[in-house]
């Protein structure tokens, strides 16, 4: 006989069987639910229109073919850009004919007048002697110095080493030695064409002959 303390008259063995059946029912229900869920996601069934399990509405999964196309496009971009002519090369190609044309142009003729003007600008002077007075053993002579060059003079020198004459008095010039005389500070600067007047007195021999001009040196 079963113990009297079992509730509602149900023994332990019967409760165990009920629990086992409930577990079986729950397992069957769970299996059916899983099967329905898998069928909804397309795992089971041969419907070709059904989307794969990995496809989720609103999201796009990149395929292998799309990635390959992107990679090939990226490889083609550098090769295409390499064929484009750079601005510097095109500019150089455009300007090179102009440079060659300038180089082929004949050079202008050389201006020879500059050398002539420079030659005209060289300094020069002349000294003329004029007999003013003559005595038995002496003479008085005027010396005229003229700037005969194309440039201004700062000073001048004349050679008065005359044969048969000995200068003992002179004016408007100073003695330099050796028969040479030079300009004073105030009459040495002469512009082209200007002149300076000086003179001297000298004792002379009986056969003295005064030259018409003497050597003159211009200092600039």
Secondary structure, 3 states (H helix, E strand, C coil): CCCCCCHHHCCHHHHHHHHHHHHHHHHHHHHHHHHHHHHHCCCCCCCCCCCCCCCCCCCCCCCHHHHHHHHHHHHHHHHHHHCCCCHHHHHHHHHHHHHHHHHHCCCCCCCCHHHHHHHHCCCCEEEEEEEEEECCCEEEEEEEEEECCCCCECEEEEECCCCCEEEEEEECCEEEECCEEECCCCCCCECCCCEEEEEEEEEECCCCCCCCEECEEEEC
